[in-house]
Amino acid sequence: MEAICVQCKNTGCIAMCYGCQESFCTKHFIKHRLYLSEQMDDIHRKYENFQKDLNRNNFEQTLLTSIHAWERKSIMKIQEIAEKARYELQQTMDNTKNDVQVVLNEIFSEFQSNSKTDNYTENDLNKWTRQLSELQNLLEKSANIFIVQDKKPSALIRGIKLTFQQQQQQSLNSNVIFKTNQDLDESIQEHFRVISGPCRLSDNDCVATHLNYRAGLSRISGIQQYSFGKHAIPFLIEKKGTKNIFIGIHSSSKSISSTTFDYSVHGWWNLDYMIINGESKGGDNNEIIQTGDRITLIIDCDNQKLYLEHDRTKRLEHLPIKLDVCPFPWKILVRLLTTGDCIRILN
């Protein structure tokens, strides 16, 4: 049987392609070979282009770009964590130094006063020596701050944070000045007594709750009177609404009726909002004191000073008391404004 050209279907073919197994006439066999030659050239171009890509490391560069991006992001994260740790450390050290300086100034002021009047004994010398030693010890042990790494096993880059030893849970000032057996007098049992307002007392008169803000504020005093020594009365803010809660003292020799202005009132609506000689000082927008906070009111009759220690922020605020404005004896004073406000004495 005579072969037929696969292209023109004419007989008399003279060639057969052993690649595609097809028969061609002379004309179409030449075209077929030219087509194969073009395919060869195309493959050659692809080869050269691939070789160029290989030489330029295009694939490697794409991966390197991803690695560099990850590296930059990781470095930025590390720098962010380090900067935060540096800031926290600096703030802690500055606060510690400031607290130490305040206490040191008070010690030196008392020392100078007693030195000028030649009014001191071995007990005073021992007390000042002990206080200076405690200050020095606390300052040196400000290194009770440790840098710990994140323990998450999945973290490739572990973060760091500051941690503090338990002994730093107490305010520096209160440790040095008040939290010693020599300085604080024997603890006494304090209880509330309602002066005026819609207030309910409970739990053996240790809890005061404001019942209705429309009926005005509640004024609550204590049953104890303070004329000498140093006394610490701890409170727990069991509930606080949108308004601040006042904690302080007044003179029991002064009237505190709603129609009479009482210059003997001293204390705090908040850490930065105080009452001195019955008048407001500072602003009332800073609501630092919150529900669940522990607060200690320290009444220092011997030095005519009043302190407020805020446990959560480790802040210790103080006010001087003038006896001509607020004469002894003193009594604690609490004012509640918002319905449901509740404060507890922690006897």
Secondary structure, 3 states (H helix, E strand, C coil): CCCECCCCCCECCCEECCCCCCEECHHHHHHHHHHHHHHHHHHHHHHHHHHHHHHHCHHHHHHHHHHHHHHHHHHHHHHHHHHHHHHHHHHHHHHHHHHHHHHHHHHHHHHHHHHHCCCCCHHHHHHHHHHHHHHHHHHHHHHCEEEEECCCCCCCCCCEEEEECHHHHCCHHHHHHCCCCCCCCCCCCCCEEEEECCEEEECCCCEEEECCHHHCCEEEEECCCECCCEEEEEEEEEECCCCCCEEEEEECCCCCCCCCCCCCCEEEEECCEEEECCEEEECCCCCCCCCCCEEEEEEECCCCEEEEEECCCCEEEEEECCCCCCCCCEEEEEEECCCCCEEEECC
